[in-house]
Amino acid sequence: MLRGVEFAVEPGECCALVGVNGAGKTSLFNCLLDFCAVERGAIAIFGRPHTLPAARAALAFLPERFQPPYYLTGRDFLRYMLGLQGVAWRDDAIKAMLAALDLEPGALARGARHYSKGMTQKLGLAACLLADKALYVLDEPMSGLDPKARALLKRQLRRVRSSGGAILFSSHALADVGEMADRLAILHEGRIAFAGTPAACAAQYGAADLEQAFLRCIGAEPEPALEPIL
């Protein structure tokens, strides 16, 4: 259950949502997307109530366990998703996005059921980024990606941010959060335990890195280092 959560993402900003399993990250995304009712408080997307379809039209969402329909090819899926958004199919744009995410063009002719986890994730990310939205909500976007694909995705997200797009993503990889996020919110037991920049988080908890700061924030001090055996 979420309680007293207050957080904002500005245009041109990349914000991370961090927390242990069950902290409420997915619940917060579900509330934002109007997948579940909000008992109290209000959520606005660019000034509009989140319950309005017109408000949600401004965002693209990739769930953590993304899985395209198994009976579609990659090309069918992209055509369908772009059609829903009213975005024209452009071979040059498709080819460029696939290259940007390291997904072989030939993969589009294959059925989604034959995709690996990494290929599936790249397909979902391509569909989101090709939609050209003002806000991207990404639940564990690095999931299943190899180091090359992770680096390429970070490059794409930086381009989104530099062009004025807003990004809200969740991640268990605190190194990615420290590298990518302008601000982060640590969600713990349904409440925001910290909100601010990664540097401010480390400073507030007197930590050498974001991982140590996170552990101190949620009250889980790291184990002391073992003495070497001589």
Salt bridges, closest charged atoms under 4 A:
GLU13 OE2 - ARG183 NE 2.71
ASP34 OD1 - HIS50 NE2 3.94
ASP34 OD2 - ARG56 NH1 3.72
ASP92 OD2 - ARG90 NH2 3.03
ASP102 OD2 - LYS122 NZ 3.90
ASP102 OD1 - LYS148 NZ 3.41
GLU140 OE2 - HIS172 ND1 3.12
ASP176 OD2 - ARG150 NH2 2.38
ASP176 OD1 - LYS154 NZ 2.77
GLU179 OE1 - LYS154 NZ 2.88
GLU179 OE2 - ARG158 NH2 2.72
ASP182 OD1 - ARG161 NH1 3.35
GLU189 OE2 - HIS188 NE2 3.83
GLU221 OE1 - ARG216 NE 3.52
